[in-house]
């Protein structure tokens, strides 16, 4: 293989490949990127077996076709320190030569034939969903995905396709986030996508995409990128049962004022007690250190008697930072029962702190 490619293009695709590489064990071929130059295109692949990334680039000059693998991190480190302009890549004597002017580097390679096969989206079932809708829905539910839960299905998010809607759901057992999208489908499907994959999907895809799946993988394809992730095998909780069917109190609240007040309290404590009176909302810290923080805003709530609820402030801030509206709805029953934060088609059900 012998090609010439601009630094900016090569650096960009290597940066995108980084999260897909095996980083702990550089003896593994999955710590390498795979490069193939043929048919006037350069194809780069990276995978840690659980998720994978493929990008195709046309703006290159191919003098000799071929394939090679090389350590992705070292490759990027070298490209980063080179100057703007073209970089020459050539495979000679089992080494990848990286050259620009008087700067010359060599990286060892593994046999490209040993690089893991990528699943194909050919003849796979397809999910119809617009790219912007997918990305915005995933952004809203990502904060509620658990991490390192022994119940593996909670370390991912559910895409639940029904005949008349698509629901995106995640939970860390203390809160449940759900986005509902109107959709017409002739089949039903539920798949669980790992959190790591969801984070990378949000970085990669902005234009038109196609989603494919089988029992093992979800594959997303666009004009430039192809991405795959292994699906989590498990049964996601019956999230619809967790959502309160009725609520006693429904309050329309100002987003900006709520964020400012909560952030003041979080300088002292992440746990906040919120008390609703008839014409004020009071925010107080819940701390064991004899340090207190307190603030309030003036707003008509409709309560005739004080009503208090305690909450982990992060849950409320995660919700508020995910919405674009200037107001949101808070739906309550009793201070010790789950309550709902709602904005258009997005809700978060939160378990309060019992005080």
Protein Blocks (a to p, Z undefined) as FASTA:
>chain_A
ZZdddfklmmmmmmmmmmmpcfklmmbmklpccdddeehiacddddehjaccddddfbbc
dfbgcdddddfklmmmmmmmpccdddddddeehiacddehjbccddddddfklpccdddf
ehiacddddfklmmmmmmmmmmmpcehiablmlmpccddddfkbccddddehjaccdddd
ddddfbdcdddddfklmmmmmmmpmbdcdddddfkbccdddfkbccdddddddddddfkl
mpcfbdfbdcdddfklmmmmmmmmmmmombdcddddfkbccdddddfklpacddddddde
hiabdcdddddfklmmmmmmmpmbfbdcdddfbfkbccdddehjaccddddddZZ
